[in-house]
Amino acid sequence: MAEIKGLFIKEHIKRLQKIKGKDIINELEKKVGQSLNVTYLDYYPAKLEENVILKSLEILNQSTKYGDKDFTAGIYHFETFIQTFYAENLVKLIHKDVLTGLKLSKAVFGTIFKGGVEVEIIDKGNNSAVINLISSNYQLNHFKGFYTAIINFIGFNADIVAKQISPDNYEYTITWFPK
């Protein structure tokens, strides 16, 4: 089972508290169904992070801001991630290059997840790539939204076809083009 460092769960909580106030943690814990007293360096189930994101979006009345709730959660996830100190240096490496941004996502996944999350990125040329994501424990459209947000952040639009290959294996065929 995929696990993620508590630091990233805490960042989602801090983002929600910045908008709704410190006491919103009580409502969030009720919606999530457990205490959110997580530590920065310990690992927690990735499903907990996904649940915190989804419940935060419910509290903000933005669950379907971009249509599908899992796609919206993926965008929200990236928007929170990009504000972390962890992402600051990564942004400098991208230089408006989508393929570099996608490849960096593989490196990031390798350092923040534990428990067998595998990412394979295949450059198909002509502003196109295929990403195979195995054992992430998130919903299929979550990372469709996450990758869309990465590409938009870099300054491009994206067309992404998400396909479930098996219960724990997702494939994202991505084409990007100027805005």
HELIX and SHEET records of a PDB file:
HELIX    1   1 GLY A    6  LYS A   20  1                                  15    
HELIX    2   2 ILE A   24  VAL A   32  1                                   9    
HELIX    3   3 ALA A   46  ILE A   59  1                                  14    
HELIX    4   4 LYS A   69  PHE A   81  1                                  13    
HELIX    5   5 PHE A   85  ILE A   94  1                                  10    
HELIX    6   6 VAL A   98  ILE A  112  1                                  15    
HELIX    7   7 LEU A  140  ILE A  154  1                                  15    
SHEET    1   A 3 TYR A  43  PRO A  45  0                                        
SHEET    2   A 3 GLU A   3  LYS A   5 -1                                        
SHEET    3   A 3 PHE A 113  LYS A 114 -1                                        
SHEET    1   B 4 GLU A 118  ASP A 123  0                                        
SHEET    2   B 4 SER A 128  ILE A 134 -1                                        
SHEET    3   B 4 ASN A 169  PRO A 178 -1                                        
SHEET    4   B 4 PHE A 156  SER A 166 -1                                        
END                                                                             
